[in-house]
């Protein structure tokens, strides 16, 4: 099956004010649509208004795009709308929506690879194979490496928690407030590309050949696991990701977030 896009949309008022419940419902119902109908394409829907950040977070499956997620271009004068998107197992991209005075449609900024960050590494292995790089024992089979860095990754959520014997199976999925997830749990991923530090760039470029079998590297951001790389006892590499807005460090996104914060 093709064109299963996982969209992560974040919306914030440009005047720095809170959204009302009616605003949240209006924006949510207009964002979550596939070819003009409310629903998600093979991806479970997540809706969360974060009071602390005064922003609305939405996850849904957008399918192959035929129109902007919000149909009235004037909306983008009042709201800052940014989207992270995964084009069916690609590395994630990020872009914003813009409104140009007198234009009939909103425009999208050119998509760029979305950069994520981590601030600590936990290694599970019976040998300390990264001792020279500074890894220190935490227990009999666990080491801690206090480094930070950044990377690109794939956060595809198609078919996650979608089963043939459930009401959420099918190309057009509805919304339920009973769905428990807000921050994402680690889910099998198809790609990661480290930007820094050089240690991880080199390990990734060599397809983790130096990594012992039956071992695991977990990457944390503020104590949350955001990425996991495992080597099976057969030598296969398994990648699991849980990147979200909290560990997104795209420069343009962070600059706009800072700017909007100063408006309060």
C-alpha positions as CSV (number, residue, x, y, z in Angstrom):
1,X,0.0,0.0,0.0
2,X,1.3,3.4,-0.8
3,X,1.0,7.0,0.3
4,X,0.4,6.4,4.0
5,X,1.7,9.6,5.4
6,X,2.0,10.1,9.2
7,X,1.3,13.8,10.0
8,X,2.2,15.5,13.3
9,X,0.6,19.0,13.4
10,X,1.2,21.6,16.1
11,X,-0.9,24.7,16.2
12,X,-0.4,27.8,18.4
13,X,-2.1,31.2,18.4
14,X,0.2,34.0,17.1
15,X,-1.0,36.4,19.8
16,X,0.2,34.1,22.6
17,X,-3.2,33.5,24.1
18,X,-4.9,30.3,25.1
19,X,-7.2,28.4,22.8
20,X,-10.8,28.0,23.8
21,X,-12.5,24.5,23.7
22,X,-14.4,25.6,20.6
23,X,-11.2,26.7,18.9
24,X,-9.6,23.3,19.6
25,X,-12.6,21.4,18.2
26,X,-12.8,23.6,15.1
27,X,-9.1,23.2,14.3
28,X,-9.0,19.5,15.1
29,X,-12.0,18.8,12.9
30,X,-10.6,20.7,10.0
31,X,-7.1,19.3,10.2
32,X,-8.0,15.6,10.4
33,X,-9.3,14.9,7.0
34,X,-8.5,12.6,4.1
35,X,-9.6,13.8,0.7
36,X,-12.2,16.2,2.3
37,X,-13.7,13.7,4.9
38,X,-13.0,13.6,8.6
39,X,-10.8,10.7,9.4
40,X,-7.3,9.3,9.3
41,X,-5.6,7.1,6.7
42,X,-4.3,3.9,8.5
43,X,-2.8,5.9,11.4
44,X,-4.4,6.2,14.9
45,X,-5.6,9.8,15.7
46,X,-4.1,11.6,18.7
47,X,-5.4,15.0,19.9
48,X,-3.8,16.9,22.8
49,X,-4.1,20.5,23.9
50,X,-1.1,21.4,26.0
51,X,-2.0,24.1,28.4
52,X,1.6,24.7,29.5
53,X,2.7,25.3,25.9
54,X,-0.7,26.8,24.7
55,X,-0.5,24.5,21.7
56,X,-2.7,21.9,20.0
57,X,-0.9,18.6,19.0
58,X,-2.5,16.3,16.4
59,X,-1.4,13.0,14.9
60,X,-3.2,11.4,12.0
61,X,-2.7,9.7,8.7
62,X,-3.0,12.3,6.0
63,X,-2.8,10.0,2.9
64,X,-1.7,11.5,-0.4
65,X,-2.2,15.2,-0.1
66,X,-4.8,16.8,-2.4
67,X,-5.2,20.0,-0.4
68,X,-3.9,21.9,2.6
69,X,-4.8,20.6,6.0
70,X,-6.7,23.8,6.8
71,X,-8.9,25.0,3.9
72,X,-9.2,28.7,4.8
73,X,-5.9,30.5,4.2
74,X,-6.8,33.3,6.6
75,X,-6.4,30.9,9.5
76,X,-2.7,31.1,9.1
77,X,-2.7,34.8,9.9
78,X,-4.1,34.0,13.4
79,X,-2.4,30.6,14.0
80,X,1.2,29.4,13.7
81,X,0.9,25.9,12.1
82,X,3.9,23.6,11.8
83,X,4.0,20.0,10.6
84,X,6.3,17.1,10.9
85,X,5.5,14.4,8.4
86,X,6.8,11.0,7.6
87,X,6.4,10.0,3.9
88,X,5.8,6.2,4.5
89,X,9.1,5.1,6.1
90,X,11.2,8.1,5.0
91,X,13.2,10.2,7.3
92,X,10.9,12.8,8.9
93,X,10.5,16.2,7.4
94,X,9.3,19.5,8.9
95,X,7.7,22.6,7.4
96,X,5.4,25.5,8.2
97,X,2.3,27.0,6.6
98,X,2.3,30.6,5.4
99,X,-0.3,33.1,4.4
100,X,0.4,35.7,1.8
101,X,-1.9,38.7,1.7
102,X,-4.3,38.4,-1.2
103,X,-3.5,34.8,-1.9
104,X,-6.2,32.2,-2.5
105,X,-4.3,29.4,-0.8
106,X,-1.9,29.0,2.1
107,X,1.6,28.0,1.0
108,X,4.0,25.5,2.6
109,X,7.7,26.3,3.3
110,X,10.1,23.9,1.6
111,X,10.2,20.7,3.7
112,X,13.5,20.1,5.5
113,X,14.8,17.0,7.3
114,X,13.6,17.2,10.9
115,X,16.4,17.1,13.5
116,X,16.0,15.4,16.9
117,X,18.2,15.4,19.9
118,X,19.2,13.2,22.9
119,X,21.2,14.0,26.0
120,X,22.2,10.6,27.4
121,X,23.0,7.1,26.2
122,X,22.4,3.8,28.0
123,X,24.1,0.6,26.7
124,X,22.9,-2.9,27.7
125,X,25.7,-5.4,27.1
126,X,27.8,-7.8,29.2
127,X,31.0,-6.1,28.0
128,X,31.8,-2.3,28.1
129,X,32.6,-2.0,24.4
130,X,32.5,1.8,24.6
131,X,34.8,2.2,27.6
132,X,37.3,4.3,25.6
133,X,34.5,6.7,24.7
134,X,33.6,7.2,28.3
135,X,31.0,4.6,29.1
136,X,30.8,3.7,32.8
137,X,29.2,0.7,34.4
138,X,25.8,1.2,36.1
139,X,25.2,-2.5,36.8
140,X,26.5,-5.9,35.8
141,X,25.2,-5.5,32.2
142,X,24.5,-1.8,31.8
143,X,26.7,1.2,31.0
144,X,26.0,4.9,30.9
145,X,27.5,7.3,28.4
146,X,27.0,11.0,29.2
147,X,27.0,12.5,25.7
148,X,24.5,14.4,23.7
149,X,23.9,14.7,20.0
150,X,21.4,14.9,17.2
151,X,20.0,12.8,14.4
152,X,17.4,12.3,11.7
153,X,15.0,9.4,12.1
154,X,11.8,7.8,10.8
155,X,8.7,8.0,12.9
156,X,6.1,6.2,10.8
157,X,2.9,5.3,12.7
158,X,1.0,3.5,10.1
159,X,-0.6,0.3,11.4
160,X,0.4,1.0,15.0
161,X,-2.4,-0.3,17.3
162,X,-4.5,-1.2,14.2
163,X,-5.7,-4.8,14.1
164,X,-8.1,-6.6,11.7
165,X,-10.4,-7.6,14.5
166,X,-10.7,-4.1,15.9
167,X,-13.0,-1.2,15.1
168,X,-9.9,0.9,14.2
169,X,-9.0,-1.3,11.2
170,X,-9.3,0.1,7.7
171,X,-8.2,3.0,5.5
172,X,-10.5,5.5,7.2
173,X,-10.1,5.6,11.0
174,X,-12.2,7.6,13.4
175,X,-11.3,9.3,16.6
176,X,-11.8,8.1,20.2
177,X,-10.9,9.9,23.4
178,X,-10.1,6.5,24.9
179,X,-6.9,6.2,22.9
180,X,-4.3,6.5,25.7
181,X,-1.2,7.7,23.9
182,X,0.1,11.2,24.1
183,X,3.9,11.0,24.0
184,X,4.9,8.2,21.7
185,X,6.1,4.8,22.8
186,X,9.1,3.2,21.0
187,X,7.9,1.8,17.7
188,X,9.8,-0.1,15.1
189,X,11.5,2.2,12.7
190,X,13.2,1.8,9.3
191,X,15.9,4.5,9.4
192,X,18.2,6.7,11.5
193,X,21.0,9.0,10.5
194,X,23.2,10.6,13.1
195,X,24.5,14.1,12.7
196,X,26.7,14.2,15.7
197,X,28.8,13.3,17.6
198,X,31.4,11.6,15.3
199,X,31.3,8.4,17.3
200,X,27.7,7.8,16.4
201,X,28.1,9.0,12.8
202,X,30.8,6.4,12.4
203,X,28.9,3.6,14.1
204,X,25.8,4.3,11.9
205,X,27.9,4.6,8.7
206,X,29.4,1.1,9.4
207,X,25.9,-0.3,10.1
208,X,26.9,-0.8,13.7
209,X,29.4,-3.6,12.9
210,X,31.4,-2.8,16.0
211,X,28.3,-3.3,18.2
212,X,28.3,-6.7,20.0
213,X,25.4,-9.1,19.3
214,X,22.6,-9.3,21.8
215,X,23.2,-5.7,22.9
216,X,21.2,-2.5,22.9
217,X,21.9,1.2,22.8
218,X,19.1,3.5,24.2
219,X,19.0,7.2,23.7
220,X,17.3,9.4,26.2
221,X,16.1,13.0,26.2
222,X,15.2,14.4,29.7
223,X,14.9,10.8,30.9
224,X,12.5,9.8,28.1
225,X,13.6,7.1,25.7
226,X,13.5,8.6,22.2
227,X,15.5,6.0,20.2
228,X,16.7,2.4,20.6
229,X,19.1,0.4,18.5
230,X,19.4,-3.3,19.1
231,X,21.6,-6.0,17.6
232,X,20.0,-9.4,17.7
233,X,21.9,-12.6,18.5
234,X,21.9,-13.2,14.7
235,X,23.6,-9.8,14.1
236,X,20.5,-8.0,12.7
237,X,20.0,-4.3,13.6
238,X,16.5,-3.3,14.9
239,X,15.7,0.4,15.3
240,X,12.8,1.8,17.4
241,X,11.9,5.5,17.6
242,X,9.7,7.7,19.7
243,X,10.6,11.2,18.6
244,X,8.2,14.0,19.4
245,X,7.9,17.8,19.6
246,X,9.9,17.8,22.9
247,X,13.1,16.5,21.4
248,X,12.7,18.3,18.0
249,X,15.6,20.8,17.5
250,X,14.8,22.1,14.0
251,X,16.4,25.6,14.1
252,X,13.5,27.4,12.4
253,X,10.9,25.7,14.6
254,X,12.8,26.6,17.8
255,X,13.3,30.2,16.6
256,X,9.5,30.6,16.0
257,X,8.7,29.0,19.3
258,X,11.0,31.5,21.0
259,X,9.4,34.4,19.2
260,X,5.9,33.4,20.0
261,X,6.8,32.9,23.7
262,X,8.0,36.6,23.9
263,X,4.5,37.8,22.8
264,X,2.9,36.9,26.1
